[in-house]
Every structure is written in C-alpha cells, then in structure tokens.
C-alpha cells in the first residue's frame, strides 16, 4: 500500500483524507491518505516521511513557504509564487508543486468563465492571492487589479508577476494596485473578482472585505476562496447586486485532484470528481433546525433558507398532516394533544436518522421542544436555531390565523403563557438565537446562511 498525506499545523479539520481516499476507492488504487500534524522540526519531519516511504504529501498552513528549502526541486511556477502545497517523491527527496493555480483554473473552466482577454480583480495579497494572480498570468488575462489593505504587499506581488513574465517570455497584462479604501478608483465594468482574503471565514462570517455597492455593481462573476461558511457575506452581496458567484469548495477539490494526478500519473475522470464533490458538499452537513413559537417565521424563513442553500426543506407540522390526511386542528380535536406529540416524536426521530444524507432545513412545531427526547433528536439533526420574538411581534403575525389549537380563546394570554413556559427551553436547546424583532425575513435568512 502506498502512503500519502497532509503536513500542517493544525490538520485535524482537513477534508483532504475524504477527497484522496474516495478517489483511490473509485479508481481501485491501493493507497491510503493520512494526516501528519507537525508542530516543530519541519525539515527533519519531511526527511523522516521520505525515508518512511511516503510517496506524496500535501502541505498546508503554516508551512507552504517554510518547507521549500527542504525540497530536492521546486516547479518553476511554485518557485515564482513562493509557496508549494504538493510534494512528490523523487530520487533523493521531494519535488514541490503548487496545484492551487491549476485548481482555480479548473473552477473557471467549470463555470465557463473566460480568462483570456478578461479584466480581473484579486482581493488580497497572501498565498491564495499569489496563486490566483499567477493563474491569471498564464491564462492571459487582459488586466489584473490587486486590492489589499497593505498596498506595499500588493506592489511586491505585482513586481513578482512582472519578473515572472520577463523570465518566462509571457506577455504581461496590465497590473494595477489599489488599497481597500481606494475601490472608488475602479472605472471598468464586468470585472471578474477573486476574493482571496480570510475575511468572512467561519466563525467571523458576518463580514465582507468590502460593503461598497458600487464595487459589486462592477462585477460580472466572483469566486470566494473561502468555503466555510458555504455562503459568505461577500457572496451574499454579490447575489444582492445580481452577480453570479461560487465559493471555494471547487478550488479545494480541484487542487487536490491535481495533486492526485501528479502523484499517480493518472487523469481523474470527471464522474469521480463529481462523486467527490457531492461528498464534500454533504461532509459535516447535518442540517439547520428552526425552533420558536407560532408566528416566529420558521416556515417562511426555512423555505427561503433551503432554497438559497439548495437543501431539502421539511416542516414537521406539514409532514404530520400529510401522513394523517387531516389538519393539526382535527388531530387535536379527535385524538388529543398527547397523540399529536407522539406523532411529532416519530417524525423528528426519523428526520434525525436521515439528515446526513443531504442538507436539510427543518421547521419544527412550536411545542416539539417540550419533550426531552425530542430535544435530543433536534441536536442530532443539526444546528438548532431559536427564532426569538416578543409577544407583540408574534401577535402581529398570528392575530388573524385560526389554525393554532393551543391559542383558542384568549390568544394574547395563552401566547404569554407559552412564552413563559417554553422560552427557557428554546434558549437551552438552541445553538444559535436570532432575535427577529424589527428584522425582515431576508435579514433573518442572511444570518441563517452564514451558519453553514
């Protein structure tokens, strides 16, 4: 069996084993991909892994540049970038490559975005931005505008790009440098943007590198190299202004596929790539569970959120009505509340057992949290979100409804009683609380998106 792996600090969160071991399984190759957490003595550890027969390695933070002196050779584009992420065993050591370049190029190919002759904006000047910039050089971009908080760092990247073009004989595109506070200097239209900063990365997912409406209106397409959360604030702003955008999951996949191809001398078939992408999309994805009293907006928010995420939507009350062939009012009237609670438990248990198969947004009945066993099923299903609202807000939303069996009669009094008895339970079971008073449905959905 051939051994491959990932070197970094930390590495425990990595999706690389899922990618590489799945490809090996699909191609029936006798390989195993492992994680090597290296905290110190990087050079010695690289030599040890080579002597132990490890055939190939991926390199992640903080070692992409630091590892280069310990290599037998470095591929010219990786040397120009100043970072490697892939090592292949050769006689006497490892050769280093940077597959982020090809990985990003394949994202543009997949999305049918033309590089040759197009105008680009690269946000950031770190490792990911350097890979993006050099990918655009080799792809013959018409112009590249580097935008970074520190213009000095962006100017250094611009010089590296010029040097590379001079040495390789490439025709240099027009390269400009702007600070983040100089975005109003942009005058072109239909830019393609590549967001390469860590702004928006979980858990600080409420931020974007810029909120400027004028900036987003100048874009035609965008890639955010961040893939967690699935929908970043940057992507939300793109969509708000009609800009098609994708996250960094495709780049993560394709850079790994490129490394696999370098190691094994094979071309990974597209159907295998699609299989792995599906697994990545589902990886760690259990679901989002919306709780709260009637009128909290669980169904409306849940449907919108599921649509945005391309996930399945399940409303426990609707599912019960469909299976029983009658309304909840009728179930309460004919069989009583305890019978209905048994139905709720059966439904949420079933959802919790199947939620790992695909992304799921669940809208729960207001009383589902009352049973302790149900609370356990909610936790197994996914991130529990309490849509909290005041009595006044809830009354506005439900005053004209007649399908709430527990609010018959004195609606205000009964609602106040339910808030008192259930409010602390909602808070205790929830992972996230969203106070919806004064918020639009769109604003609540935007917060929900950034939980992924």
N, C-alpha and C positions, 0 to 999 in steps of 0.2 A: 504494500500500500504506500502510495506517495503522500507526503505530508506537506501542507501549505498552511499559511496562517496570517494573522494580523499582529503587528507590533505597535504599541502605543501606550499612552497613559492618560486616561483610562481606556479600557477596551470592552468592558463588560456589557455595555449598552449596544454594542455593534450589531448591525444586521448582516454583516459580511458572511458569517457562517451559514445563515439561511440561504443567501444567494449562491455561494460557491458549492455548498453541499447539495443543494437542489439541482444545480446544473450537472454536477457529477452523477447524481442519481438518474437524471433524464438521459444522459449520454452513456450511462453504464460504464463509467470510468472508476477505477479503484483508487479513490483519493479521499482524503479527509482534511478538512479545514479547521484549524484550531485558533484559539486566542492566546497571545503571549503578552501578558501585562508586564511591561518593562519600566521600572521606576528609576533605575540608575544603571551605570556601566553599559551604555548603549552599544559602544563598539565591541566590547567583549561579548555581549549577548548575541550580536549579529554573527560574530565568528563562531560562537558555540552552536547556533542554529544551523549554520552552514556545515559544520563538522558533524552535526547530528543527522544530516541528510535532508534537511527541509528544502524542498525544491523551489519554492517561491514564497514571497512574503508581500503583503500589503503594509504600507507604513501610514500611520495616521498621526494626529497631533499628539505631542509637540515635536515630532522627530522628522518631518518631511524634508527639512533642510539639514538638520543636525546629522542625519545618517549618511549624507553624501561623501564625506571624507573616508568612510569605511568601505566604500564600494570599489570593485575592480574596474568598472567603467560606468559612465552615465550617458544616456541617449542625448544627442545634441539639443533637442527642444527642451528636455527636462533640465539640462545644464543652463540653458538660457533663462528659464523660469526661475531656477534656483531652488527647485523642490522636486522630490520624487515621491510617488505613492505606491510603486510596484517594483519589486526586486525579483530577478530571475537568476537561478543558479547557473553559473558557467564555470569553466575550469579556473580554479583558484579563488573564487568568490562570487559576488553577485553583481549583475548589471542593473542599473536603476533606470526606470521609465516614469513618465507622468501620463497616466491614462485619463486624467481629468479633461485634457484637451480633446481627445477623441470621444470621450463620454458626452461632453457638452455638444460636440459637433453632431453626434447621432441624435441628440434631443432635437436640434434644429431640423435635421433631416426628417425625423419622425413627424414633426409638426409642420413640415413643408414650408419652412421659413428660409428664404434665400439669404445667404451670407454675401456672396459675390455682388458688389455694387451697392450694398445697403449701408445705411447710417446707423451706428450703434452708440449706446451709452452704457458704460460699465460703472456701476456704483460700488466703490470700494477700491482698495489698492493692496489687499493682502494676498494670500496664496491662491484663493479661488479666483480673485480678480486677475491675477497674473496669468493663470491658466486660460481664463476667458479671453484676455487680450491677445495672447499668442495664438489661440484658436482662430480669432478673427483675422489676425495677420495672415495665417496660412490659408484662410478661406477667402482672402482678397476682399475684405470689407472696404467700402469706399471711404468711410470716416469712422473714427473711434473717439468719443469724448470720455475721458476718465474723470470721474467725480468722486472726491474724497474729502473727508473733514480736514485732513492734513494734505495740503497741495504739494508739500515737499515730497511726500511718499509717492503721490501720483506722478509727479515730474520725474522721479527716479525710475518708475515703471516705464514712462514714455521714453526715457533715454535707453533703457534696456531693449525696448521694442525697436528703436532706431538702429541700435548696434546689431541686433539680430538680423534685421533686413539688410544692413550693409554687408554682413559676413555671409549671408545665405543667398544674396542676389535677389531677394524678394523686392517687389515694388512696394514702397512704404505708403500706407494710407495716410490721409490727413488725421493727425492726432492732436487733440486739444485737452487741456486740463482745467477743471473748474473746482472751486470749493463748494461745499454743500450750500453755503449761503449765496452762491452765485448762479443758481439754476435759472434765474430770470434772464441770464445772458443767452440761453438757448433760443435760437431763432428758427430752426428747422422744423419739419413735420415728419410724421411717420417713422420716428426713431424706433429701433428695437432695443429694449433695455435688459440688462442682465444685472440682477440685484445680488451682489456678492458679499455684502456685509453680514454680520451676525445679528443685526437689528431685526427684531421680530421672532427670534428663536425662542422656543419654549424654555422657561416659563414666562419670560417677559414678552408675551405675544401681543400686547396692546399697542405696540409701537411700529412705525414705519420710518424708513430712512428720510422720507420727506412726506409732508401732507399737502404739498403745493398742487392745487387743482390744475394750474397752467402746465405743470410738468407732465401730469398724467394725460392731459389732452393732446400732448405732442407725441404720444406713443402709439404704435400700431400693434405691438406684441411685446410680451415681457416674460422673462424667466426669473424666478426667485430660487436661488440655490438652496435655500432653507427648505426642509421637507417635514419638519415638525415645529409648529402645527401644520396640518395639511393645507389649510388656507390661512396665509399670513395676512397681517394688516396691509402690507404692500399689495398683495393680490386682491384684497377687498377693494382697495382704492382703484386699482386698475379696472376691475369689473364695474365699479361705480361710474367710471368715465368711458365705458364701452371698449376697453382694451382686453383682448384675449390674452390669457396668461396661464402658466403652468408652474408647479412647484419643483423642488429639487429631487424628487424621488426618481425621475427618469435619469437624471445625471448620476445619481448614486448607483443605479442599476447598470447603466452603460459603461461607467468607468470600471466597474467590477467585471463586466463581461469582457471588456478589452483586456484586462489583466489576465483573465482566464484564457483568453485566446493566445496571449503572449506566452504563458506558461506551457500550454499544451499543443500549440501549433495547429489549432482547430478553429473553425468558424462556428460559433454557437448559432444554431438555427433560430429563426425568428419565432417559431412556435414555442421553443424552450424559453426564450426571452419573455414572451407574453405570459407563460406559466409562472415564471419567477416574479414578474411584475404584479400579477394577481396576488401572489402570496405576500409580497411586500405591502401591498395595499391593505391587506387584511391583518398583517402582523401587528400584534398588540392591540388590535381594534376589537373591543368588546361592544361598546355602544354608549349612547347617551340616554339617560333615563330622566324624564321631566316629571317632577312632583309638585304638588301645591293644591290649594283648594280650587273648587269650581270657580271658573272665571279668571284663573291665573294666566290663561293663554297657552296652556300646554299643547292643545291640539293644533292651534294656528301656528305657533312657533315651531312645533315638532314637524309639521308638514313642510314648512319653508326650509327648515334646517336640513331635513332629509333630502330635499330636492337639491339644495346647494352642495351637499356632500356626495350626492349620488348614492345615498344609502336607502335602505328599506325603512318604511315608517309603519309603526304598529301602535294602535290606540287600544288599550286593554278593554275599555268600555265597548267600543265598536266590535271588537273581536268576540266579546261575550254575547252581544246582541245578535251577531251573525250566526253564532253556533246555537243559540237558544231559539232563534227565529222570533224573537219578541223584544220589546224595549226594556230598558232597565226599570222604568216605572212599573211595567207589567210584572217583571220578575219580583220586585219588592212587594207589589200588591198581592200576587198569587202565591209566593213562596217565602217571603220574608227576607230580612237583611242577612241573616246568617247563611242562608242558601246562596245568596249573591256573593258573600265573602268567600265561600268555598270555591265558587267559580273563578273569582279573582285569583285566589291562590294557585289553582290549577293552571291558569293562563300565564301568570308571571313565572311560575316554575318552568313551564315549557319554553318560554322565551329565554330564560336564563340558561337553559341547557343547549339552546341552538344559536345563541347570539354570536358565537365565534366564527360562524360560517360566512357571515357577511356583516358589513357595518349596519347598525340598527339604531334608529331613534325611537324611543318608547315614550308614549304619553300615557300616564297612569291615572286611574280613577282617584279622586280626592281622598278616599278612605282606605286605599290599598296599603298605606304605610302603617295602619293601626295594628295589624298582625305582625308579631315579631318575626315569624318565619318568612313573611313577605319581604321584610327589610333585608333579610339575608339574601333573598333571591335578587333584590334590586342591586345589591353590591356586586353580586356575581355577574350581573348583566352589563354593568359599565359604570361610567361616571354619573353619579346621581346629582342632579341639578334641581335645586328648590327655586321655583319662580315665586318669589315672595311679593305679596302686595297687601296694602292696607285694606281694612274693611270698606272704606269709602270707595276705593278703586274697584274692589270686587263687586260691590253693589251696583256701581255704574254699568259694569259689564254683564251682569246676570239679571238685573231687575225685571226685564221683560221676558225671561225664559220661564217655561213651565215643566221642564223635564228634569228637575232636581228633587228627587224624592225626600231627601233629608232637609230640604228647605221649605217644605209645605207649611203654610200658615204664616207665622211671624218670621219672615225671611231675614230681616236685619238681626233680630235676637238670636235666631238659630245660627246665622253666619258668625256672629260674635262668639257664640259658644264653641263652634267648631274651631275658630282661630285660637281660642284659649286652650282647648284640649289637644289640638293637633300641631299647633305651631312649633312647640318644642320638639316634637317627634320629627317633623320635616327638617328642622335645623340639625338635629342629632344624626340623622341618616344621610344627610347631603354631603357631597364632597365640595360643591360649589353653591353659593347662594347668589342669585341675581335679583336685586331689588328693582321691580318693574314699574313702580310708581313714577309717572312722568316720562316713561320711556316708550318709544314707538316699537311696534313689532319688529321692524327692521333692525333697530338698535339691539334688541334682545337677541335676535338671530346672529348678528355680528359677534356678540360676546360668546354665543354658543359655538360658532365656527372655530373660534380660537382655542377651544378646549381640546381640539384634536391635534 
